[in-house]
Amino acid sequence: MRRSLLLALLLVAGCVTANPPADGTGAVSDRVMGWDSKGIYHSTQDQRGRDMVLPVAAAKVREPILAAYDALGLELNVIDPPNGVYAASDIVKSRLIGGSMISNFLSCGDGFSGPRANTDRIHLSVQTTVKADTAGGSSVMTNLTAMAQNSEGTSSNAAPCTTTGALEARINASIKARLLLQ
């Protein structure tokens, strides 16, 4: 009995351990978001490049956010300054965002022609939320969700995409650069 219990515990412990990224830049975890008859969908929770704290009031971040999204060709359809929410919600992109291949920002799996992020229609939402902090500055968090839909005329289920963190980092870097110009 003890031997089988010990074996079971070792198996469970082996299944839940995760390796940190080799570059040492932060923890990456994978959590199950949902499932269906075809499998399990995962969402990577990687905070590199998504969150930042700025030494300026939340109200001063509005214009740099608008400019950062515009520079990437992401049309904001939610602009809610009182709640600090700025989003390009439910938009469709193909191949490029801000002059870069979408696969630089998303991983949606591979198809016959290469990364699905570069060949499929990408349905995405990008949201930046700004909140005042207690020190008179602000915290900025940018999140991205996306699905890849086959664009070759055949019907298929949309594939969930995971972010690389690069688009969020690019938006945050643009916001910081534009704040320096104010």
C-alpha positions as CSV (number, residue, x, y, z in Angstrom):
1,M,0.0,0.0,0.0
2,R,2.8,2.5,1.0
3,R,4.7,1.6,-2.1
4,S,1.8,2.3,-4.5
5,L,1.0,5.5,-2.7
6,L,4.6,6.7,-3.0
7,L,4.6,5.8,-6.7
8,A,1.4,7.7,-7.3
9,L,2.8,10.8,-5.5
10,L,6.0,10.6,-7.6
11,L,4.0,10.4,-10.8
12,V,1.8,13.4,-9.8
13,A,4.9,15.4,-8.8
14,G,6.5,14.7,-12.1
15,C,3.5,15.8,-14.0
16,V,3.1,19.2,-12.3
17,T,6.7,20.3,-12.4
18,A,7.6,23.0,-14.9
19,N,10.9,24.2,-16.3
20,P,11.6,27.9,-16.1
21,P,12.7,29.7,-19.3
22,A,16.4,29.2,-20.2
23,D,16.9,33.0,-20.6
24,G,16.0,33.6,-16.9
25,T,13.6,36.5,-17.7
26,G,10.6,35.3,-15.8
27,A,8.2,32.4,-15.2
28,V,6.1,31.0,-17.9
29,S,3.1,28.8,-17.0
30,D,0.5,27.1,-19.0
31,R,-3.0,26.8,-17.8
32,V,-6.0,25.0,-19.2
33,M,-8.7,27.5,-20.4
34,G,-11.2,25.0,-21.6
35,W,-11.7,21.8,-23.5
36,D,-14.0,20.2,-26.1
37,S,-14.3,16.9,-27.8
38,K,-11.2,17.6,-29.9
39,G,-8.8,18.4,-27.1
40,I,-7.6,20.9,-24.5
41,Y,-7.0,24.6,-25.3
42,H,-4.1,26.2,-23.4
43,S,-3.3,29.8,-22.7
44,T,0.2,30.8,-22.0
45,Q,0.5,33.1,-19.0
46,D,3.8,34.9,-19.6
47,Q,4.2,38.3,-18.0
48,R,7.3,39.4,-19.9
49,G,6.6,42.6,-21.7
50,R,2.9,43.0,-20.6
51,D,3.0,45.0,-17.4
52,M,4.8,48.2,-16.6
53,V,4.7,50.9,-13.9
54,L,5.2,54.5,-15.1
55,P,6.1,57.6,-13.0
56,V,3.3,59.7,-14.6
57,A,-0.4,60.1,-13.8
58,A,-2.8,57.8,-15.6
59,A,-4.4,60.7,-17.5
60,K,-1.0,61.5,-19.2
61,V,-0.8,58.0,-20.7
62,R,-3.9,58.4,-22.9
63,E,-2.3,60.1,-25.9
64,P,0.8,57.8,-26.0
65,I,-1.6,54.8,-26.0
66,L,-3.6,56.1,-28.8
67,A,-0.5,56.8,-30.9
68,A,1.0,53.4,-30.1
69,Y,-2.0,51.6,-31.4
70,D,-2.3,53.8,-34.4
71,A,1.4,53.2,-35.3
72,L,0.7,49.5,-35.4
73,G,-2.5,49.8,-37.5
74,L,-4.7,48.7,-34.7
75,E,-7.9,50.7,-34.7
76,L,-9.1,51.3,-31.2
77,N,-12.9,50.7,-30.9
78,V,-13.0,51.0,-27.1
79,I,-11.7,54.2,-25.6
80,D,-12.8,54.6,-22.0
81,P,-10.5,57.0,-20.2
82,P,-12.6,57.1,-16.9
83,N,-11.9,53.3,-16.5
84,G,-8.5,53.4,-18.2
85,V,-9.5,50.9,-20.9
86,Y,-8.2,51.2,-24.5
87,A,-8.9,48.3,-26.8
88,A,-8.8,47.1,-30.4
89,S,-11.5,44.5,-29.8
90,D,-12.6,41.8,-32.2
91,I,-10.6,43.0,-35.2
92,V,-9.4,40.8,-38.1
93,K,-5.8,40.9,-39.4
94,S,-3.9,38.9,-42.0
95,R,-0.2,38.5,-42.3
96,L,1.1,41.7,-40.8
97,I,0.7,43.9,-37.7
98,G,2.7,47.1,-37.7
99,G,4.9,45.9,-40.7
100,S,5.9,42.7,-38.9
101,M,4.7,39.1,-39.6
102,I,2.0,38.2,-37.2
103,S,3.9,35.0,-36.2
104,N,6.4,37.4,-34.4
105,F,3.5,38.1,-32.0
106,L,1.4,35.0,-32.0
107,S,1.7,31.2,-32.1
108,C,-1.3,29.6,-33.7
109,G,0.2,26.3,-34.8
110,D,1.5,25.3,-38.2
111,G,-0.3,24.5,-41.5
112,F,0.9,23.3,-44.9
113,S,2.2,26.8,-45.8
114,G,4.0,27.5,-42.5
115,P,2.8,29.3,-39.3
116,R,-1.0,29.7,-39.2
117,A,-0.5,33.2,-37.8
118,N,0.9,34.2,-41.2
119,T,-1.5,32.4,-43.4
120,D,-4.9,32.5,-41.6
121,R,-7.3,35.3,-40.8
122,I,-6.5,36.3,-37.2
123,H,-9.3,37.4,-35.0
124,L,-7.8,39.3,-32.2
125,S,-8.4,41.7,-29.3
126,V,-5.7,43.8,-27.8
127,Q,-6.4,45.8,-24.6
128,T,-4.4,48.2,-22.6
129,T,-5.6,49.1,-19.1
130,V,-4.2,52.0,-17.1
131,K,-4.7,52.4,-13.4
132,A,-3.5,55.1,-11.0
133,D,-1.1,53.9,-8.3
134,T,-0.8,55.2,-4.8
135,A,2.5,57.0,-5.6
136,G,1.0,59.3,-8.2
137,G,2.1,57.2,-11.1
138,S,0.3,54.6,-13.1
139,S,0.4,50.9,-13.9
140,V,-0.2,49.8,-17.5
141,M,-1.2,46.3,-18.5
142,T,-1.6,45.1,-22.1
143,N,-3.3,41.8,-23.0
144,L,-3.8,40.0,-26.3
145,T,-6.2,37.2,-27.2
146,A,-6.5,35.7,-30.7
147,M,-7.9,32.9,-32.8
148,A,-6.7,31.8,-36.3
149,Q,-9.4,31.0,-38.9
150,N,-8.5,29.2,-42.1
151,S,-8.6,31.7,-45.0
152,E,-8.5,29.3,-47.9
153,G,-12.2,28.9,-48.2
154,T,-12.5,25.6,-46.4
155,S,-14.5,25.4,-43.2
156,S,-12.6,24.5,-40.1
157,N,-12.6,25.3,-36.5
158,A,-10.7,28.3,-35.4
159,A,-7.4,27.5,-33.6
160,P,-6.6,29.3,-30.4
161,C,-3.4,31.3,-30.5
162,T,-0.9,32.1,-27.7
163,T,1.0,35.3,-27.5
164,T,4.8,35.5,-27.6
165,G,4.6,38.7,-25.5
166,A,6.3,40.7,-28.3
167,L,3.3,42.8,-29.3
168,E,2.5,43.7,-25.8
169,A,6.2,44.7,-25.3
170,R,6.2,46.7,-28.5
171,I,3.1,48.6,-27.4
172,N,4.6,49.3,-24.0
173,A,7.9,50.4,-25.5
174,S,6.0,52.8,-27.8
175,I,4.1,54.2,-24.9
176,K,7.3,54.8,-22.9
177,A,9.0,56.4,-25.9
178,R,6.1,58.8,-26.6
179,L,5.9,59.8,-22.9
180,L,9.6,60.9,-23.2
181,L,8.6,63.2,-26.1
182,Q,5.9,64.9,-24.1
